[in-house]
Amino acid sequence: MADKFVELEIRKSREEQLRIYATLRCFKTLSAELQEYIRTLCAEVGGNYYGRGLFKFLTTDISLLGAVDKFCVPEGRLRELRKEVYRRWAK
């Protein structure tokens, strides 16, 4: 699972970040409530324009550069959006 994990410079421990990462990567196996929480969080953080790319990047095998190309999200912006999802994560 740690293939895409990158420890972010935010106020969460490495363990908390790994837990968030693992939860996001197991999206399809999560409860409907938690899936909706993640969809909503990505939509709030990414907005109408970047939300879908952010969601796919966080919950599937698509790489950072793959998401950049497929969803036309600037690489730096996608990195910042990922940080914001982790900052706001409350579950």
Backbone as a chain_set.jsonl record, in Angstrom:
{"seq": "MADKFVELEIRKSREEQLRIYATLRCFKTLSAELQEYIRTLCAEVGGNYYGRGLFKFLTTDISLLGAVDKFCVPEGRLRELRKEVYRRWAK", "coords": {"N": [[0.798, -1.207, 0.0], [2.013, 1.196, 0.474], [2.958, 2.252, -1.86], [2.216, 4.687, -3.098], [2.275, 6.326, -0.987], [3.133, 9.289, 0.645], [4.729, 11.047, 3.073], [3.333, 13.876, 4.452], [3.873, 17.367, 5.112], [2.237, 18.236, 7.501], [0.041, 18.838, 10.319], [-0.312, 16.205, 11.407], [0.437, 12.99, 12.583], [2.795, 10.572, 11.24], [1.67, 8.036, 11.435], [-1.094, 8.626, 11.587], [-1.41, 9.755, 9.061], [-0.778, 7.545, 7.435], [-2.927, 5.897, 8.118], [-5.089, 7.372, 7.07], [-4.357, 7.358, 4.365], [-4.469, 4.565, 3.831], [-7.189, 4.105, 4.275], [-8.367, 5.675, 2.266], [-7.357, 4.348, 0.0], [-8.663, 1.937, 0.164], [-11.2, 2.399, -0.686], [-13.433, 1.227, -2.127], [-14.249, -0.826, -0.458], [-15.329, 0.304, 1.759], [-17.837, 1.54, 4.089], [-21.031, 2.828, 3.003], [-21.542, 5.312, 4.116], [-18.97, 6.275, 4.837], [-17.786, 6.303, 2.316], [-19.322, 8.308, 1.087], [-18.586, 10.472, 2.685], [-15.898, 10.769, 1.907], [-16.188, 11.315, -0.854], [-17.587, 13.749, -0.684], [-15.742, 15.323, 0.739], [-13.592, 15.435, -1.093], [-14.879, 16.793, -3.163], [-15.463, 19.222, -1.916], [-12.888, 20.181, -1.326], [-11.549, 20.058, -3.824], [-13.316, 21.283, -5.529], [-15.575, 22.013, -8.3], [-14.013, 21.812, -10.58], [-11.518, 20.468, -10.061], [-12.148, 18.402, -8.348], [-12.947, 15.748, -9.167], [-10.612, 14.644, -10.319], [-8.917, 14.762, -8.105], [-10.254, 13.008, -6.349], [-10.05, 10.554, -7.804], [-7.257, 10.279, -7.876], [-6.667, 9.949, -5.151], [-8.085, 7.647, -4.411], [-7.69, 5.511, -6.136], [-5.504, 3.478, -8.257], [-4.248, 5.284, -9.9], [-1.508, 7.266, -10.841], [0.254, 10.21, -9.61], [1.188, 11.786, -11.786], [-0.323, 10.6, -13.777], [-2.913, 11.346, -13.046], [-2.645, 14.092, -13.301], [-2.299, 14.339, -16.085], [-4.655, 13.062, -17.095], [-6.813, 14.438, -15.906], [-6.23, 17.067, -16.174], [-5.107, 18.622, -14.108], [-2.964, 20.824, -12.53], [0.252, 19.747, -11.438], [1.445, 20.729, -8.99], [-0.795, 21.884, -7.845], [-2.46, 19.665, -7.438], [-0.972, 18.297, -5.53], [-1.155, 20.112, -3.388], [-3.926, 20.059, -2.953], [-4.24, 17.416, -2.111], [-2.88, 17.559, 0.348], [-4.626, 19.271, 1.699], [-6.942, 17.709, 1.909], [-6.024, 15.748, 3.704], [-5.485, 17.39, 5.892], [-8.071, 18.228, 6.592], [-9.34, 15.862, 7.217], [-11.455, 14.016, 9.278], [-12.534, 11.65, 10.15]], "CA": [[0.0, 0.0, 0.0], [2.822, 2.406, 0.586], [3.515, 2.598, -3.156], [1.972, 6.088, -3.385], [2.261, 7.098, 0.253], [4.143, 10.322, 0.845], [4.469, 11.752, 4.325], [3.104, 15.291, 4.179], [4.24, 18.294, 6.179], [1.005, 18.742, 8.106], [-0.022, 18.557, 11.758], [-0.787, 14.862, 11.698], [1.578, 12.077, 12.662], [2.964, 9.637, 10.133], [0.689, 6.964, 11.627], [-2.402, 9.153, 11.181], [-1.391, 9.902, 7.613], [-0.858, 6.196, 6.866], [-4.308, 5.432, 8.31], [-5.903, 8.077, 6.083], [-3.967, 6.813, 3.069], [-5.006, 3.202, 3.704], [-8.648, 4.214, 4.166], [-8.668, 6.171, 0.92], [-7.019, 3.323, -0.996], [-9.635, 0.842, 0.294], [-12.481, 3.083, -0.873], [-14.521, 0.344, -2.582], [-14.672, -1.742, 0.611], [-15.802, 1.099, 2.896], [-19.281, 1.713, 4.242], [-21.613, 3.883, 2.16], [-21.379, 6.578, 4.84], [-17.585, 6.728, 4.715], [-17.588, 6.632, 0.902], [-19.935, 9.617, 0.851], [-17.724, 11.446, 3.357], [-14.719, 10.974, 1.064], [-16.637, 12.018, -2.07], [-17.915, 15.123, -0.309], [-14.499, 15.998, 1.094], [-12.863, 15.709, -2.339], [-15.623, 17.821, -3.89], [-15.276, 20.492, -1.202], [-11.494, 20.613, -1.451], [-11.178, 20.211, -5.229], [-14.285, 22.072, -6.276], [-16.142, 21.41, -9.508], [-13.02, 21.615, -11.627], [-10.46, 19.52, -9.704], [-12.633, 17.395, -7.41], [-12.955, 14.387, -9.713], [-9.222, 14.197, -10.427], [-8.432, 14.552, -6.74], [-10.883, 11.782, -5.875], [-9.444, 9.404, -8.484], [-5.87, 10.166, -7.434], [-6.597, 9.471, -3.77], [-8.801, 6.396, -4.146], [-7.401, 4.466, -7.128], [-4.088, 3.242, -8.556], [-3.712, 6.294, -10.811], [-0.356, 7.98, -10.277], [0.155, 11.663, -9.597], [1.308, 12.291, -13.158], [-1.471, 10.092, -14.522], [-4.054, 12.217, -12.713], [-2.34, 15.397, -13.901], [-2.581, 14.23, -17.523], [-6.039, 12.668, -17.395], [-7.798, 15.382, -15.401], [-5.74, 18.442, -16.415], [-4.87, 19.304, -12.835], [-1.535, 21.095, -12.386], [0.874, 18.865, -10.452], [1.559, 21.41, -7.698], [-2.157, 22.073, -7.306], [-2.925, 18.362, -6.955], [-0.251, 18.032, -4.278], [-1.76, 20.967, -2.358], [-5.27, 19.551, -2.675], [-4.062, 16.206, -1.287], [-2.562, 18.025, 1.705], [-5.83, 19.839, 2.3], [-7.807, 16.578, 2.288], [-5.449, 15.158, 4.915], [-5.682, 18.348, 6.994], [-9.496, 18.283, 6.964], [-9.832, 14.523, 7.548], [-11.945, 13.971, 10.642], [-13.091, 10.327, 10.471]], "C": [[0.836, 1.264, 0.0], [3.422, 2.832, -0.747], [3.323, 4.07, -3.51], [2.032, 6.942, -2.126], [3.436, 8.057, 0.309], [3.792, 11.017, 2.147], [4.42, 13.244, 4.044], [3.516, 16.141, 5.369], [2.975, 18.977, 6.691], [1.005, 18.333, 9.572], [-0.738, 17.244, 12.061], [0.446, 13.961, 11.693], [1.647, 11.19, 11.419], [1.926, 8.517, 10.224], [-0.712, 7.414, 11.21], [-2.488, 9.276, 9.655], [-1.468, 8.545, 6.913], [-2.271, 5.631, 6.995], [-5.234, 6.076, 7.279], [-5.629, 7.509, 4.69], [-4.596, 5.438, 2.84], [-6.526, 3.229, 3.553], [-9.039, 4.662, 2.773], [-8.443, 5.095, -0.134], [-7.972, 2.129, -0.953], [-11.054, 1.332, 0.05], [-13.628, 2.13, -1.195], [-15.039, -0.58, -1.492], [-15.28, -1.014, 1.809], [-17.325, 1.15, 2.943], [-19.757, 2.837, 3.337], [-21.429, 5.253, 2.801], [-19.961, 7.136, 4.677], [-17.246, 7.065, 3.252], [-18.158, 8.013, 0.589], [-19.113, 10.728, 1.505], [-16.521, 11.785, 2.473], [-15.098, 11.717, -0.218], [-16.895, 13.494, -1.781], [-16.655, 15.921, 0.006], [-13.702, 16.362, -0.161], [-13.557, 16.806, -3.146], [-15.442, 19.188, -3.236], [-13.868, 21.04, -1.414], [-11.152, 20.926, -2.909], [-12.116, 21.069, -6.046], [-14.779, 21.338, -7.514], [-15.07, 21.039, -10.524], [-12.011, 20.515, -11.295], [-10.929, 18.361, -8.83], [-12.563, 15.971, -7.914], [-11.538, 13.836, -9.825], [-8.612, 13.909, -9.073], [-8.97, 13.24, -6.178], [-10.221, 10.555, -6.497], [-7.998, 9.191, -8.038], [-5.778, 9.552, -6.043], [-7.165, 8.071, -3.57], [-8.538, 5.271, -5.142], [-5.895, 4.336, -7.327], [-3.476, 4.306, -9.462], [-2.582, 7.063, -10.116], [-0.616, 9.483, -10.278], [0.193, 12.21, -11.021], [0.183, 11.797, -14.053], [-2.7, 10.953, -14.284], [-3.871, 13.599, -13.316], [-2.73, 15.371, -15.379], [-4.063, 13.989, -17.807], [-7.053, 13.743, -17.009], [-7.366, 16.844, -15.533], [-5.638, 19.259, -15.13], [-3.374, 19.587, -12.752], [-0.944, 20.271, -11.228], [0.96, 19.5, -9.071], [0.209, 21.597, -7.031], [-2.676, 20.759, -6.733], [-2.239, 17.994, -5.645], [-0.85, 18.852, -3.125], [-3.161, 20.487, -1.98], [-5.204, 18.291, -1.816], [-3.762, 16.599, 0.16], [-3.808, 18.529, 2.408], [-6.825, 18.751, 2.708], [-7.308, 15.972, 3.591], [-5.637, 16.092, 6.113], [-7.111, 18.309, 7.509], [-10.056, 16.947, 7.439], [-10.225, 14.457, 9.019], [-12.445, 12.59, 11.052], [-12.066, 9.442, 11.154]], "O": [[0.367, 2.31, -0.45], [4.307, 3.687, -0.774], [4.189, 4.653, -4.163], [1.855, 8.158, -2.196], [4.581, 7.683, 0.053], [2.679, 11.519, 2.307], [5.351, 13.808, 3.469], [3.505, 15.671, 6.507], [2.685, 20.127, 6.361], [1.867, 17.573, 10.013], [-1.659, 17.199, 12.877], [1.371, 14.149, 10.903], [0.686, 11.078, 10.657], [1.369, 8.098, 9.209], [-1.435, 6.665, 10.553], [-3.506, 8.943, 9.046], [-2.155, 8.413, 5.901], [-2.758, 4.962, 6.084], [-6.07, 5.396, 6.685], [-6.556, 7.216, 3.934], [-5.181, 5.18, 1.788], [-7.083, 2.452, 2.778], [-9.944, 4.091, 2.164], [-9.246, 4.946, -1.055], [-8.077, 1.388, -1.93], [-12.01, 0.728, 0.538], [-14.693, 2.226, -0.586], [-16.162, -1.073, -1.592], [-15.701, -1.655, 2.772], [-18.004, 0.842, 1.964], [-18.971, 3.701, 2.947], [-21.188, 6.24, 2.106], [-19.781, 8.324, 4.413], [-16.5, 8.009, 2.991], [-17.52, 8.799, -0.112], [-18.964, 11.808, 0.932], [-16.172, 12.955, 2.315], [-14.401, 12.648, -0.622], [-16.475, 14.371, -2.535], [-16.522, 17.069, -0.418], [-13.195, 17.478, -0.272], [-12.893, 17.652, -3.745], [-15.287, 20.195, -3.927], [-13.69, 22.234, -1.655], [-10.531, 21.951, -3.193], [-11.76, 21.531, -7.13], [-14.435, 20.178, -7.739], [-15.214, 20.054, -11.249], [-11.681, 19.707, -12.163], [-10.165, 17.424, -8.598], [-12.162, 15.072, -7.175], [-11.29, 12.685, -9.465], [-7.878, 12.936, -8.906], [-8.22, 12.454, -5.599], [-9.871, 9.615, -5.784], [-7.567, 8.055, -7.843], [-4.905, 8.723, -5.787], [-6.758, 7.376, -2.639], [-9.104, 4.186, -5.007], [-5.109, 5.0, -6.652], [-2.285, 4.231, -9.765], [-2.699, 7.453, -8.954], [-1.583, 9.96, -10.871], [-0.666, 12.999, -11.414], [-0.223, 12.492, -14.984], [-3.442, 11.254, -15.219], [-4.831, 14.209, -13.788], [-3.41, 16.275, -15.863], [-4.65, 14.647, -18.667], [-8.045, 13.937, -17.712], [-8.056, 17.746, -15.059], [-6.029, 20.426, -15.079], [-2.579, 18.658, -12.892], [-1.568, 20.122, -10.178], [0.586, 18.872, -8.08], [0.081, 21.483, -5.812], [-3.269, 20.745, -5.655], [-2.872, 17.434, -4.75], [-1.028, 18.339, -2.02], [-3.53, 20.512, -0.806], [-6.01, 18.114, -0.903], [-4.333, 16.028, 1.089], [-4.019, 18.242, 3.586], [-7.478, 18.866, 3.745], [-8.104, 15.711, 4.493], [-5.917, 15.634, 7.221], [-7.343, 18.351, 8.718], [-11.147, 16.908, 8.008], [-9.434, 14.797, 9.898], [-12.755, 12.39, 12.226], [-12.366, 8.297, 11.492]]}, "num_chains": 1, "name": "protein.A"}
